[in-house]
Amino acid sequence: MTRMIIDEIAVTAMFVHETINRMLEMQSADHPIHAWRKKLSGVETRYQSIGMAVQIDAVWNSLAESEIDAILFEEVFVPKMLEQMDFSVADLENSPKFKYGGKGAQEYTRQHLLTARNG
């Protein structure tokens, strides 16, 4: 199956996939990301990275330009957003979703990433 995605989402999906690979190396064996990854093939993992990228980009795009000026997207934002994903409820058809929804991820960003930047 071929899907058309915009460049912005494709780039974010690449960051998501790279970060997932780092998480698999760094997280303890009981972290839900390991069970999630064992359920999927490499291709399915990449497709689900696209689904997570769409969610991550939506949160990023909801922030004001002044809010995101000092946040490093690839190095800080994507990993922190992946920490907010619920890997335990994902399956072959559905990529992980934010534990507390998109609004929860926005609130997390404002409370933890933006205040840390300013603190």
Beta strands, then each sheet from edge to edge (+ up, - down):
strand 1: 85-86
strand 2: 97-98
sheet 1: 1+ 2-
end
